[in-house]
Amino acid sequence: MSLTVPPALLDKVRHGHVEEAEFIDCVRTSLPYAWELVSNLIERLHAGTAEFADNQIPPPSEEARGQLLRMLSSDAMRSSIERHFGVALAFQNCHRLAVFRADAVGGSTHEEFVSPLAQLRNQSPELVNC
């Protein structure tokens, strides 16, 4: 299961309307490792002037890795997080997540990060099964 949905939120879903803030809160509480990683990267991004901040440290456990993969593989979660924080997420493997300033999307740094060449450069034997 991707998310732990509280009964009250499930009831609202059955009636056809949920606020995006409620969805974001569900993601935050269901995927604490992934949420903390994204939040920390956003803090780093806003603390400097770089176009992006990224993580290159593998998750501490398979559970944490699973949280990150679930968050980033869901279009609904990913796009809601991007809107919530006003950033763009970019993901290269099981842990190399980057947050880009919205105005950097489509620029040369962003285009390089999301390129096939960068994906291939970021591989190593240790990451084959991540």
C-alpha positions in Angstrom: 0.0 0.0 0.0 1.3 3.4 -0.9 -0.4 5.5 1.7 -2.0 5.0 5.1 -5.3 6.8 4.6 -7.2 7.8 7.8 -10.9 6.7 7.9 -12.1 10.3 7.9 -10.2 11.0 4.7 -11.5 7.8 3.1 -15.0 8.9 3.9 -14.4 12.2 2.2 -13.0 10.3 -0.8 -16.2 8.3 -1.1 -18.1 11.5 -1.3 -15.9 12.7 -4.2 -13.9 15.6 -2.9 -10.7 16.0 -1.0 -8.6 19.2 -0.6 -5.1 18.9 -1.9 -3.8 20.0 1.5 -5.5 16.9 3.0 -3.8 14.7 0.4 -0.4 16.4 1.1 -0.9 15.7 4.8 -1.7 12.1 4.1 1.5 11.8 2.1 3.5 13.5 4.8 2.3 11.2 7.5 2.4 8.0 5.4 5.9 8.5 4.0 7.9 10.2 6.7 11.4 9.4 5.4 10.5 10.5 1.8 8.8 13.7 3.1 11.7 14.6 5.4 14.2 14.1 2.5 12.2 16.3 0.2 11.7 18.9 2.9 15.4 19.0 3.8 16.3 19.4 0.1 13.9 22.3 -0.2 15.4 24.0 2.9 18.9 23.6 1.3 17.6 25.0 -2.0 16.1 28.0 -0.3 19.1 28.6 1.8 21.4 29.1 -1.2 21.4 30.4 -4.7 21.9 27.2 -6.7 19.4 26.1 -9.2 18.9 22.8 -7.4 19.7 20.7 -4.3 20.2 17.0 -4.4 20.6 13.9 -2.3 23.3 11.3 -3.0 23.1 9.3 0.2 21.3 6.0 -0.1 18.2 5.5 2.2 19.0 3.9 5.6 16.7 0.9 5.0 14.6 -0.9 2.4 11.5 0.6 4.1 12.9 4.1 3.5 13.8 3.3 -0.1 10.3 2.0 -0.7 8.8 5.2 0.7 10.9 7.3 -1.7 10.1 5.1 -4.7 6.4 5.2 -3.9 6.3 9.0 -3.5 8.2 9.7 -6.7 6.5 7.0 -8.9 3.1 8.4 -8.2 2.0 11.2 -10.5 -0.5 12.4 -8.0 1.9 12.5 -5.1 4.8 14.0 -7.2 2.7 16.8 -8.8 1.0 17.7 -5.5 4.3 18.0 -3.8 5.7 20.1 -6.6 2.7 22.4 -6.4 2.8 22.5 -2.6 6.5 23.6 -2.4 6.7 25.4 -5.8 9.6 23.3 -7.0 10.2 20.6 -9.6 11.4 17.1 -8.6 13.9 15.1 -10.6 14.8 11.5 -9.8 17.7 9.5 -11.2 17.8 6.3 -9.2 16.8 4.8 -5.9 18.0 7.8 -4.0 19.4 10.6 -6.2 16.6 13.0 -5.8 16.9 16.7 -6.8 14.6 19.7 -6.2 14.9 22.4 -8.7 13.7 26.0 -8.5 10.6 26.3 -10.7 12.3 28.9 -12.9 15.3 26.5 -13.6 13.1 23.9 -15.3 14.0 23.7 -18.9 17.3 25.5 -18.4 20.6 23.9 -19.2 21.3 22.6 -15.6 17.9 20.9 -15.4 18.0 19.5 -18.9 21.5 18.0 -18.1 20.2 16.5 -14.8 17.3 14.8 -16.5 19.2 13.7 -19.6 19.9 10.0 -20.5 23.6 10.8 -20.4 23.3 12.0 -16.7 21.2 8.9 -15.9 23.9 6.7 -17.3 26.7 8.6 -15.5 24.9 8.2 -12.2 25.0 4.4 -12.4 27.3 2.1 -10.5 27.4 -1.6 -9.7 26.1 -0.9 -6.1 22.9 0.6 -7.6 21.9 -2.3 -9.9 19.3 -3.6 -7.5 18.1 -0.4 -5.9 
